[in-house]
Amino acid sequence: MDKSIGFIGAGNMGSAMIGGIIEAGFAKAENVCVFDLDKEQVNFLAQEYGIQPVESLDEMLNQSRMIVLAVKPNIYPSVLEQLKDPLTEEHIIITIAAGVTLGQVEKIVGAKHKIVRSMPNTPALVQKGMAALCVNSQVSEDEFQMVGEMFNSFGKWEKVNETLMDSVVAVSGSAPAYVFLFIEAMADAAVQGGMARKQAYAFAAQTVMGAASMVIETGKHPGELKDMVCSPGGTTIEAVRSLEKNGFRSAVIEAMVDCMDKSAKMGGK
């Protein structure tokens, strides 16, 4: 199956995806092309990975079957307008922006075209991303699995109903920022306790990564894992009591609900 890929946009997410695709061997570098107004960034990617810079969207469409729109949501209408005429029914459009629905893309380019809506996250930069995928009726199962294989190059993915995409934005798309904030707060406390800043970040980040791995690899409920750490009358249960007293879980839930609401508004809901 044709695995040629064109990226419109070479920012953080586009670059992360390109790196994963090349390093995992999903596609050969000569079959990956990039178009971006930032020529310096495109040239950097060409030198780093051997991908092919292109000078126009038409050139990209001629060279690529899968087209990844790695641009900001507000740029999507303009880019899709430029794509709609030269686009063929063999192309697969892959969106990665919050709030851009399958219906909105179809409204511009036409419902006859193959469209995949995705929501990846920034840990794709280190091949640890998590993405959600949904498709319109024009995408075959084989095509969908091919796109999923591409997302495996830089992490994991799950198929979801499009109605859940706002939840996905909150639980994975935007969520790295909450985790970074948590790590920063943990490190700040360790620094207050006398630890050097660099060492504090190393302890906090490794602990978060290890705890997340325990949830995934053991299959145990997070509450059960928490109970395993909380010895009777110990330091951990004292810290958990303090977090709960200050509304830790409620604050996380409220933040994610606000995130979902914002995503829904961006999608016109």
N, C-alpha and C positions, 0 to 999 in steps of 0.2 A: 504493500500500500504506500502511496506517495506521502512521504513525511516532510516535504519541503515546508518551511515556516518563514513567514515574514512578520517582523515586529514593527509596528508604528509607535515609536516612542522608545527611548533608550535610557529612561530614568532608573531609579533604584529597583523597582519591581521588574521592569523589562530586562535590565541587566542581570538580576538574580535568576530569572527564568532562563535566559540565554546561557549563563554559566552552567546551570544545572543540566540543561539539555545537552550541551557539548560534552561536559565531563562524564555524564552518565551514558553517553553514546547513543542517545535516542535518535539523534540526527547528525549527519556529518556537517562540519562547519561550512563547507561550500554550499550546503542546502539551507542555510539560515541567512536571511538578509534583513537589514535594518534600515529604516528611514526615520530620520529625526532632523529637525532644524538645527540642533546642536551638533555640528559636524565634528567638533573636537571629541565629544563623547562617542560618537559613532566610530571615529578613527581609533579611539582607545580600544573599543570592543573588537575592532578588526585586528588590531595588533595583539590583543590579549587572547582571543579565541579563534581568529582566522575566519570570522564571519564575513559576509559580503555587504558592503555599504551600497545603497542604491540612491539614485538622485530624484526619483519620483514615485508616486503611488502606483502609477501605471506599470512602471518597471517592476515594482514589488509584486503586483498581481500576476504579471507574466511569469515570475520565477517561483511563486509560492502557492501552495494549496491552502494551508492554514494561515489565517491572518489574525495576529494578536493585537488588539487595540490597547496598548500600554500607555495611554494618555489620560490626562485628568478628565473627570466626568463632564465638565463644562465644555470640553473640546470635542466630545463625541458627536454632537449633531453636525458640526462642520466637517469632520473627517468622514462620517458616514455619507454625507451629501456628495463628497468627492469620490467615494467608492461606488456608489450605487449604479452608475452607468457602466463602468468597465467590469463590474463584478459579474462572475458567471455562477451557474448553479452547482459547479464543482467546488467552488471555494467554501471554506468553513470559517466563519467569523467567530472569534473568541474574544469576549469582553471580560475585563477584569475590574470594572469600576463599581463602587457602591451606588445603588439607586438607579442604575441603568437597566431597565427591564427588557426581556425578550420582545415584548410588544412594542416598546419604544424603538428598538432597532428595526423590527419588521415594518413599522410605520414609515421609516425613511427608505430602507433598501428594498422592501417588499417581502411578503411572507413566503415566497417561493425559495428564498435563500436559506442555507444551513447556518444556524446560529447556536453557539454555546455560550451560556452565561456562567461566569466563574467568579469566585471570591477567594483569591489566595491571600497570604499574609507575609509580612516581611521576613520571618525566619526562613523563607525560601532562599535568602541570601547565604545561608549556611546549610542548605539542603535539608532543612528541618521544617519546611512549611506545612501548612494545613489548608486545604482548599475545598470548596463546595462547587459542584457542577450541576447544571440543569440545561436542558436542550429544548429546541422547538421540534415540531413534528417532521421536519425535513432531514434531520440527522439520523442516519442509520445506526444500529447497535454496533457494528464494526467501527464506524467512524467515531462513535462516542467512546469506545474502548481505546481507540488510538489516541484521542485527546487525553483520556485518563492516563494512558501510559506516559504521555508527555509530562503531565503533572507529577507523576511518580518520580520524575527525574530530579525534582527539588523538594520532595516531601511526600505527603500522603493526601488523599482526597476521598470524598464521599459524594455519592449522588443524592441530591435533595430535591424536594418539590420547590418550585420557585416561591411559593408562599412562605417558605422558611428562610429566604435569603436575608431578610432584615435581622433575624435571630443569628444567622451565620456571621453577619457583619459585627454583631455585638460580642459573640462568643469566640471568634477567631480573627476576623479581619482587623478590628480595632483593638483586640485584647492584648497584643504584645505591649501596647503602651501602658496598660494597667500593671502588667507584670514588671515592666521596667521601673515603674513608680514604686512598686512593692520592694523590688531589689534595692532601689536607691534609699528607701526609708530604712530597710534593714541595715544597710551599710552605714547610714547616718548614725543609727543607734550604736553600732559597733565602734564607730569612730568616737562617739561620746564616751564609750567605755574604755578608750585608749588605744584602739587598734588603728594601724595605718590605713589610709583610704584605699590604696590599691589592694591590700590584703583583705579588707572588708568586702570589697566588691567581689573578689575571688571566692570568698566563703559564701556570700549570699547567692551569687549566681549559680555556683556548683550545687548548692543545697536545693535551689528551686528546680534545677534541671534533674537532679536525682529524685526529688519527690515526684515530679511529673512522670519520670520513667517508672517509678514504683506503681503509679496508678495504671499505666499502660501495660506493663509487663506482668503484674500480679493479677490484674483483673478484679482486685478487691475494691469495695466501695471506699471512696475517700474518707468517709466517717470512720470506717473500721481501721484504716491506716492511721488516722489521727488518734484513735483510741489506743493503738499500739505504742504510740510515743508518749502518751499522757500517763505517767506513773502516778499512783495515789500520793497526794500531798507534795508532788514534785514541782519543778520549775516550769515544765511545759504547760501543765494545766493552769498554772498561775498566769502565764502569758495568754493562753486561750481565754481565760476568764476576763482578762483586761480587754482583749480584742472584742469579745462579745458585749462587754459593758459599754464600749464605745461604738457599737453598731457596725462592726466590721462586715458581716455578711449582708446586712441590710444596705450598707453603703455600696457594696459591689453590685447587688441586685438593682438598686436604684440607678446606678451609673449605666448599667447595661440596658435597662428599660429606656432611659433617655437616649442612648445610642440607637436602639431599635426605632424609636420614634423619629429621630433625625433621619435615619436611613429611609424610613417610610415616606417622609416628607420630600426627600430628594427624588424619590421614585414617583411622586405625584399622588400619593395615597392620602 
